[in-house]
Amino acid sequence: MVMLIFNCQYIFKLRKLNASALTGDLTTDLSNIENLKVLESGSGDDDVIISADKTVTDMILMGGKGDDTLTLTTSGDKTISYDMSGFETLKLEILVVNLKL
């Protein structure tokens, strides 16, 4: 089995990630990607992070056959809807900081 760790820290124009043929685990942080439209994971146990503040509404998110986890980060100030299937675990991380000086 092959594990793929995909770091998108410096890739900003990615629109589609198709890893549906991957039989190993996919671990990737896509939270810096703006306007990502499609994500397809493979048959491994995949762990994916995306940012609601940067993705498009009605993004297609397809987990594969494994035990997949989707972590969704947001500043808390965006309404989104996704076409989502195949993820067994959904984690929400709201990143809100209120400073009073």
C-alpha positions as CSV (number, residue, x, y, z in Angstrom):
1,M,0.0,0.0,0.0
2,V,1.2,3.5,-0.8
3,M,0.6,6.5,1.4
4,L,0.6,10.0,-0.3
5,I,1.2,13.1,1.8
6,F,0.4,16.1,-0.3
7,N,1.4,19.5,0.9
8,C,-0.3,22.3,-1.0
9,Q,1.2,25.2,1.0
10,Y,2.5,26.9,-2.2
11,I,-0.1,25.8,-4.8
12,F,-2.9,28.4,-4.9
13,K,-4.5,27.8,-8.3
14,L,-5.5,24.1,-7.9
15,R,-9.1,23.6,-9.0
16,K,-9.5,19.9,-8.9
17,L,-7.7,17.1,-7.0
18,N,-8.5,13.6,-8.3
19,A,-6.9,10.9,-6.2
20,S,-9.7,8.4,-6.8
21,A,-7.2,5.8,-8.2
22,L,-5.1,6.0,-5.0
23,T,-5.2,2.8,-3.0
24,G,-3.1,4.1,-0.1
25,D,-3.9,6.8,2.4
26,L,-4.1,10.5,1.3
27,T,-3.1,13.1,3.9
28,T,-3.4,16.7,2.6
29,D,-3.9,20.2,3.8
30,L,-5.8,22.2,1.1
31,S,-6.7,25.1,3.4
32,N,-4.5,27.6,1.4
33,I,-6.1,26.7,-1.9
34,E,-8.6,29.3,-3.2
35,N,-11.6,28.4,-5.4
36,L,-11.0,24.6,-5.2
37,K,-14.0,23.0,-7.0
38,V,-13.6,19.2,-6.9
39,L,-11.9,16.8,-4.5
40,E,-12.0,13.1,-5.0
41,S,-10.1,10.8,-2.6
42,G,-9.2,7.1,-3.1
43,S,-9.8,3.8,-1.3
44,G,-7.4,4.4,1.6
45,D,-8.1,6.1,5.0
46,D,-7.9,9.7,3.8
47,D,-7.4,12.9,6.0
48,V,-8.2,16.2,4.2
49,I,-8.3,19.8,5.4
50,I,-10.1,22.5,3.5
51,S,-11.0,26.1,4.3
52,A,-14.6,27.2,3.9
53,D,-13.3,30.8,3.5
54,K,-11.4,29.9,0.3
55,T,-13.4,27.1,-1.4
56,V,-16.4,27.7,-3.7
57,T,-20.0,27.1,-2.8
58,D,-21.3,23.8,-4.1
59,M,-17.8,22.3,-4.2
60,I,-17.9,18.6,-4.9
61,L,-16.2,16.5,-2.1
62,M,-16.1,12.8,-2.6
63,G,-14.4,10.6,0.0
64,G,-13.4,7.1,-1.2
65,K,-14.0,3.7,0.2
66,G,-11.7,4.0,3.3
67,D,-12.4,5.6,6.7
68,D,-12.1,9.3,5.5
69,T,-11.9,12.4,7.6
70,L,-12.7,15.9,6.4
71,T,-11.6,18.8,8.5
72,L,-13.3,22.1,7.6
73,T,-11.8,25.3,8.9
74,T,-13.5,28.7,8.8
75,S,-13.3,32.1,10.3
76,G,-17.0,31.7,11.1
77,D,-18.2,34.3,8.7
78,K,-19.3,32.4,5.6
79,T,-22.3,30.4,4.5
80,I,-21.4,27.4,2.4
81,S,-23.0,24.3,0.9
82,Y,-21.1,21.4,-0.5
83,D,-22.1,18.3,-2.5
84,M,-20.4,15.9,-0.1
85,S,-20.3,12.1,0.1
86,G,-18.1,9.3,1.4
87,F,-16.6,11.0,4.4
88,E,-17.1,9.1,7.6
89,T,-15.9,11.9,10.0
90,L,-16.4,15.6,9.7
91,K,-14.4,18.0,11.9
92,L,-15.3,21.6,12.2
93,E,-12.6,24.1,13.3
94,I,-13.9,27.7,13.7
95,L,-11.0,30.1,13.8
96,V,-12.4,33.3,15.4
97,V,-10.3,35.6,17.4
98,N,-11.9,38.6,19.1
99,L,-9.4,41.1,20.5
100,K,-10.4,44.0,22.8
101,L,-7.8,46.5,23.6
